[in-house]
Amino acid sequence: MRLSTRSKRLRDAALTIVSPVDQSDDAKQQAAFRLLRANAPVYRLDCPDVEPFWAVTSHAALTAVERRGAPFAAGPRTILSTRTVDSHLQQVAGRREIVRGITHMDEPDHSAYRAIAQPWFLPAAVAEHEGWIANWANEIVDRVAGREAPYDFAAEVAAPFTLHVFMRVMGLPEADEPLILKLARGLLSPEDPVRGLSDHPPESVRLAGVGFRDYFAPVVADRQTCPRHDLTSAIANASVHGAPIPPYERLSYYMLLATAGHDTTAYAMTGGLHALLTHPEQLDRLRHEPALLPTAIEEILRWTSPVRHFLRTATADTELAGQPIKTGECVALLFAAANRDPAVFADPEAFRIDRSPNPHLAFGLGPHFCLGLHLARLELRSLYAALLPRLASIELAGPVERTQSAFITGIAALPVRCSWRALD
């Protein structure tokens, strides 16, 4: 009976972490992570409508997969989805996944495709954006500064701030930002009743894919005729393995950047402010010790972990944390779980802005580490540097809402009430 009860608890925990609806309950998620880490850090889940996989919740096991790469591959299954979604996409698109971006690729394609955008995200290239991003941060804070009524930090600050940065780096018109935001959310959060483009998740994914295709087709034609100094032109005119990028991979590149290029940072930005509000002693310390902002940002990234998982497929029989993994089986790398692992982080459930060292995995690890990590850090640093000195006080002004998505998730609505101070 004891073994049966334990098995049921582990299965229920694993089901929780793959449920889009349960992503809206962060306490429930963290409890599931703790149970699995302590009892089965590599746990096999076989449930209805989802192909079996191994849930990896420990920092050591996740690091072992990402650092060594082989015998694990990013394809052909990269993100958890239901058989229903896979079947629908196979029927309407001829593929089980709507994109084939660099997150889905292995060698030799991965390095070749990643090299197209990588120069735009190197530290020196990102540093060139510091001036206008700082100005933009001040401008967007000015929009809410002085307001006495509550406002939604996620909708009025974080989302428009990060989206505009992405659009400017891409060289896309500011007027198109609402459309890109709508399509990106429909693709990333098809199960979410607010963000999805349809009541049926597979249809939301399809509509987002069609929308991106129709948007980028004329953009590509324009950039191929009249290239500009922007990332959109670089992708439109790039070649891989001695030939132009095929249309599907090119569109996938744009879709990947449009979804991962701003939403993840906005979630970290909003979740970070929520963490500071619910740990007021840390907020007070950060306001009095602004030199702690860089370490605070790393703690925010660890705490929020917007990218919840990626899948890897075993290309040979292997072993992970004592569990035999057979060729063809998938492991789900649960970054948010690894980032609270007590074997690596002292007092992991404490939010501490001075945490050091902080070997979090919010940006991944190994060949697939996040391409935009330097830009994301710059955005977070710039926005908080603009916001915090203006605040006399800040408090929650209503219930917090989280996105329903098992892939990329976070706080979607953060109502706050502020009182403001004039800058010296």
RORODREN-189494 format. One line per 8 residues: number of its first residue (from 1); their letters; for each residue x, y, z of C-alpha. Coordinates in Angstrom, 2 decimals. Layout:
N
NUM> a> X,Y,Z  ...
% end
This chain:
424
1> mrlstrsk> 0.00,0.00,0.00  2.90,2.35,0.85  4.53,1.81,-2.55  1.19,2.28,-4.31  0.54,5.57,-2.50  4.05,6.81,-3.28  3.70,5.88,-6.94  0.39,7.73,-7.17
9> rlrdaalt> 1.87,10.85,-5.58  4.77,10.85,-8.04  2.48,10.32,-11.00  0.15,13.11,-9.85  3.15,15.42,-9.47  4.40,14.61,-12.96  0.94,15.19,-14.42  0.84,18.57,-12.70
17> ivspvdqs> 4.02,19.82,-14.34  2.82,18.98,-17.85  -0.67,20.43,-17.40  -1.13,23.88,-18.96  -3.93,24.67,-16.51  -1.81,23.74,-13.49  0.89,26.18,-14.63  -1.35,28.92,-13.27
25> ddakqqaa> -0.71,27.62,-9.73  2.96,28.26,-8.99  2.80,26.84,-5.46  1.42,23.58,-6.83  4.16,23.46,-9.46  6.93,23.99,-6.94  5.47,21.31,-4.66  5.48,18.86,-7.57
33> frllrana> 9.07,19.75,-8.39  10.15,19.15,-4.78  8.47,15.76,-4.62  9.98,14.53,-7.88  13.48,15.91,-7.16  13.57,14.21,-3.78  12.12,10.85,-4.81  12.54,10.37,-8.57
41> pvyrldcp> 14.69,13.06,-10.23  14.39,11.14,-13.51  10.81,9.89,-13.62  9.02,8.13,-16.46  5.50,9.37,-17.18  3.09,7.51,-19.41  -0.27,9.25,-19.50  -3.25,9.56,-21.84
49> dvepfwav> -2.79,11.65,-25.00  0.91,12.41,-24.35  3.70,10.22,-25.65  5.78,8.78,-22.77  8.80,10.74,-21.53  11.19,11.00,-18.59  10.77,14.10,-16.40  14.19,15.43,-15.34
57> tshaalta> 13.99,17.67,-12.27  17.49,17.65,-10.76  20.18,20.17,-11.65  22.82,17.44,-11.98  20.80,15.24,-14.35  19.69,18.17,-16.50  23.26,19.47,-16.69  24.52,16.02,-17.65
65> verrgapf> 22.19,15.94,-20.66  22.87,19.47,-21.90  26.62,19.60,-21.29  27.48,16.38,-23.00  24.95,16.65,-25.81  25.26,13.15,-27.25  23.64,10.70,-26.88  20.73,13.14,-26.75
73> aagprtil> 19.31,15.10,-29.68  17.04,18.14,-29.88  14.90,16.58,-32.57  12.56,15.24,-33.72  10.47,15.90,-30.59  11.39,19.22,-28.97  8.38,20.43,-26.97  5.75,18.53,-25.01
81> strtvdsh> 2.42,18.40,-26.80  -0.57,16.12,-26.90  -1.17,13.46,-29.49  -4.28,15.41,-30.48  -2.23,18.51,-31.31  0.44,16.45,-33.08  -2.16,14.65,-35.19  -3.95,17.87,-36.14
89> lqqvagrr> -0.73,19.58,-37.21  0.35,16.50,-39.14  -2.90,16.62,-41.07  -2.95,20.34,-41.86  0.79,21.08,-42.11  2.37,17.73,-42.85  4.52,18.07,-39.71  3.98,17.39,-36.02
97> eivrgith> 5.63,20.68,-35.02  4.78,23.98,-36.65  8.37,25.25,-36.70  11.87,23.94,-37.22  14.02,26.57,-35.57  17.48,26.34,-34.07  15.96,25.01,-30.84  14.77,21.99,-32.83
105> mdepdhsa> 17.99,21.35,-34.77  21.02,19.13,-34.30  24.34,19.12,-36.13  25.29,19.95,-38.77  22.28,22.27,-39.17  22.26,23.73,-35.68  25.62,25.51,-35.81  25.10,26.69,-39.37
113> yraiaqpw> 21.69,28.22,-38.67  22.66,29.63,-35.28  25.61,31.44,-36.86  23.22,33.60,-38.91  21.81,35.49,-35.93  24.60,35.02,-33.41  26.62,38.14,-34.40  23.59,40.27,-33.54
121> flpaavae> 23.53,38.97,-29.96  27.21,38.99,-29.02  28.11,41.25,-26.07  29.70,43.93,-28.26  26.68,44.05,-30.57  24.24,44.20,-27.66  26.27,46.97,-26.02  25.53,49.17,-29.04
129> hegwianw> 21.85,49.15,-28.00  22.41,50.31,-24.41  21.74,53.99,-25.07  18.41,53.76,-26.84  17.19,50.88,-24.64  17.89,53.00,-21.54  15.99,55.90,-23.13  13.12,53.58,-24.02
137> aneivdrv> 13.02,52.27,-20.44  12.72,55.81,-19.11  10.04,56.61,-21.67  7.86,53.64,-20.79  8.21,54.32,-17.06  7.20,57.93,-17.77  3.92,56.58,-19.18  2.86,55.26,-15.78
145> agreapyd> 4.84,57.54,-13.46  2.58,59.79,-11.42  -0.45,57.57,-11.97  -2.40,57.04,-8.76  -4.84,54.47,-10.11  -3.76,50.80,-10.29  -2.29,49.57,-13.56  -1.20,46.21,-14.98
153> faaevaap> 2.60,46.15,-15.00  2.65,43.16,-17.36  0.40,44.74,-19.99  1.49,48.37,-19.74  5.21,48.08,-19.03  6.87,44.67,-19.45  5.18,43.44,-22.64  5.38,46.68,-24.68
161> ftlhvfmr> 8.92,47.33,-23.47  10.38,43.98,-24.54  8.30,43.77,-27.71  9.52,47.15,-28.96  13.14,46.14,-28.33  12.63,42.98,-30.36  10.93,44.82,-33.23  13.66,47.43,-33.43
169> vmglpead> 16.45,44.82,-33.50  14.55,43.00,-36.23  13.96,46.26,-38.13  10.18,45.81,-38.15  7.64,48.68,-37.94  6.37,49.76,-34.54  2.85,49.78,-35.97  3.04,45.99,-36.40
177> eplilkla> 3.75,45.30,-32.73  0.13,44.43,-31.75  -0.10,41.84,-34.56  3.22,40.20,-33.67  2.21,40.08,-30.01  -1.12,38.45,-30.86  0.44,35.82,-33.12  3.26,35.04,-30.71
185> rgllsped> 0.86,34.47,-27.85  -1.39,32.31,-29.98  1.59,30.13,-30.88  3.18,29.92,-27.42  0.02,29.68,-25.31  -2.62,27.91,-27.42  -4.27,26.40,-24.35  -4.65,29.73,-22.60
193> pvrglsdh> -8.24,31.03,-22.81  -7.05,34.63,-23.09  -3.99,34.27,-25.32  -5.08,31.48,-27.65  -6.42,32.34,-31.09  -9.08,29.63,-30.94  -10.96,27.56,-28.38  -9.11,24.57,-29.84
201> ppesvrla> -5.32,24.61,-29.16  -4.31,22.92,-32.44  -6.26,25.52,-34.38  -4.62,28.33,-32.40  -1.19,26.99,-33.39  -2.26,26.70,-37.03  -3.72,30.20,-37.15  -0.57,31.64,-35.60
209> gvgfrdyf> 1.57,29.82,-38.16  -0.54,31.08,-41.04  -0.49,34.60,-39.61  3.30,34.61,-39.34  3.62,33.20,-42.85  1.39,35.89,-44.32  3.18,38.63,-42.39  6.76,37.65,-43.21
217> apvvadrq> 6.27,36.71,-46.88  6.20,40.35,-48.11  8.84,41.33,-45.56  11.24,38.73,-46.96  10.56,39.86,-50.52  11.30,43.45,-49.52  14.54,42.58,-47.68  15.78,40.43,-50.53
225> tcprhdlt> 15.21,43.30,-52.95  16.44,46.07,-50.63  18.49,44.65,-47.73  18.87,46.79,-44.63  21.09,46.65,-41.59  18.72,44.57,-39.48  18.31,40.99,-38.40  15.33,40.46,-40.67
233> saianasv> 17.53,41.19,-43.71  20.30,38.95,-42.42  17.93,35.98,-42.24  16.17,36.79,-45.52  19.45,36.74,-47.43  21.35,34.04,-45.54  22.67,30.81,-47.00  23.30,27.53,-45.21
241> hgapippy> 25.43,24.69,-46.54  26.00,26.65,-49.74  22.33,27.30,-50.55  19.65,29.83,-49.54  17.65,28.92,-46.46  14.55,26.91,-47.44  11.30,28.85,-46.94  10.07,26.67,-44.07
249> erlsyyml> 13.30,27.04,-42.06  13.40,30.77,-42.80  9.85,31.28,-41.57  10.65,29.12,-38.54  13.60,31.38,-37.75  11.36,34.44,-37.72  8.70,32.68,-35.67  11.24,31.49,-33.12
257> lataghdt> 12.65,34.99,-32.66  9.19,36.54,-32.55  8.08,34.22,-29.76  11.23,33.75,-27.69  12.60,37.23,-28.39  10.37,39.15,-26.02  7.78,37.07,-24.15  10.35,35.23,-22.03
265> tayamtgg> 12.00,38.49,-20.96  8.62,40.08,-20.21  7.72,37.13,-17.99  11.04,37.46,-16.14  10.53,41.21,-15.78  7.00,40.85,-14.41  7.80,37.84,-12.27  10.82,39.65,-10.89
273> lhallthp> 8.75,42.59,-9.76  6.24,40.21,-8.19  9.08,38.49,-6.32  10.29,41.85,-5.02  6.77,42.80,-3.94  6.29,39.54,-2.05  9.75,39.86,-0.49  9.62,43.52,0.55
281> eqldrlrh> 12.88,43.35,2.48  14.63,42.45,-0.78  12.93,45.30,-2.63  13.94,47.74,0.08  17.52,46.52,-0.01  17.71,46.77,-3.81  16.40,50.32,-3.75  19.06,51.29,-1.21
289> epallpta> 21.84,49.24,-2.82  21.42,49.62,-6.61  24.84,48.03,-7.13  23.11,44.72,-6.36  21.01,44.96,-9.53  23.17,42.53,-11.59  22.95,39.78,-8.97  19.27,40.58,-8.42
297> ieeilrwt> 18.63,40.00,-12.12  20.30,36.58,-11.96  18.10,35.70,-8.99  15.03,36.91,-10.88  15.97,34.66,-13.79  16.43,31.67,-11.47  13.18,32.42,-9.65  10.98,32.91,-12.70
305> spvrhflr> 12.49,30.42,-15.22  10.03,31.34,-18.01  11.14,28.53,-20.34  9.75,25.52,-18.50  11.17,22.70,-20.57  12.76,21.33,-23.71  12.74,17.71,-24.83  15.78,15.69,-25.80
313> tatadtel> 15.68,12.26,-27.48  18.18,9.52,-26.68  20.13,8.46,-29.76  21.65,5.45,-27.97  20.95,3.41,-24.87  22.26,5.35,-21.88  21.74,6.01,-18.18  20.69,9.14,-16.33
321> agqpiktg> 20.71,9.42,-12.53  20.64,5.65,-12.32  17.73,5.26,-14.72  18.28,3.35,-17.97  17.12,5.42,-20.95  16.54,3.51,-24.18  17.24,4.70,-27.70  14.35,6.80,-28.95
329> ecvallfa> 13.02,7.70,-25.51  12.53,11.37,-24.60  13.62,13.28,-21.54  11.92,16.55,-20.53  14.44,19.00,-19.09  12.49,20.93,-16.45  14.56,24.07,-15.95  12.31,25.60,-13.30
337> aanrdpav> 12.70,22.48,-11.17  16.48,22.37,-11.55  16.67,26.04,-10.55  15.27,25.22,-7.10  17.47,22.17,-6.49  18.73,22.23,-2.86  21.77,20.20,-3.90  22.99,23.29,-5.79
345> fadpeafr> 21.22,26.31,-4.28  21.37,27.01,-0.56  17.87,27.69,0.77  16.46,27.48,-2.79  12.95,28.59,-1.82  14.31,31.93,-0.59  14.44,34.86,-3.00  17.78,36.59,-2.34
353> idrspnph> 19.02,39.42,-4.52  22.62,38.89,-3.38  22.73,35.16,-4.16  26.19,34.22,-5.34  27.18,31.97,-6.92  23.98,31.44,-8.86  24.43,28.70,-11.48  20.84,28.87,-12.69
361> lafglgph> 19.75,27.27,-15.94  17.18,29.83,-17.06  19.13,30.28,-20.32  19.83,26.60,-20.75  23.29,25.14,-21.14  25.57,23.69,-23.78  25.10,24.09,-27.53  21.48,25.22,-27.18
369> fclglhla> 21.99,27.93,-24.55  19.83,30.98,-25.19  21.03,33.11,-28.08  19.60,36.32,-26.60  20.84,36.08,-23.01  22.93,39.27,-23.18  20.06,41.29,-24.64  17.63,39.90,-22.05
377> rlelrsly> 19.94,40.91,-19.21  20.34,44.39,-20.70  16.57,44.82,-20.94  16.00,43.72,-17.35  18.79,45.94,-16.07  17.58,48.96,-18.02  13.93,48.68,-17.01  14.56,48.18,-13.29
385> aallprla> 17.19,50.94,-13.29  14.56,53.29,-14.72  11.70,52.13,-12.49  13.08,51.63,-8.99  14.42,55.16,-8.34  11.01,56.61,-9.28  9.07,54.56,-6.74  8.14,55.97,-3.37
393> sielagpv> 6.07,52.84,-2.73  4.50,49.97,-4.65  2.00,47.28,-3.72  -0.16,44.64,-5.31  -3.57,45.99,-6.31  -5.41,42.81,-7.28  -5.06,39.11,-8.06  -2.06,37.90,-10.04
401> ertqsafi> -2.84,35.87,-13.18  -0.49,33.32,-14.74  -0.42,32.01,-18.26  -1.67,28.51,-18.99  1.20,26.98,-20.94  3.49,24.08,-20.14  6.26,25.42,-22.40  6.84,29.13,-21.74
409> tgiaalpv> 4.90,30.61,-18.87  4.81,33.27,-16.20  2.74,36.09,-14.77  0.41,37.49,-17.41  -1.28,40.14,-15.25  0.31,42.00,-12.33  -1.95,44.81,-11.05  0.03,47.27,-8.93
417> rcswrald> -0.53,50.60,-7.22  2.37,53.01,-6.91  3.23,56.29,-5.34  5.95,58.22,-7.08  8.85,60.47,-6.26  10.52,63.07,-8.40  14.02,62.35,-9.60  16.75,64.61,-8.27
% end
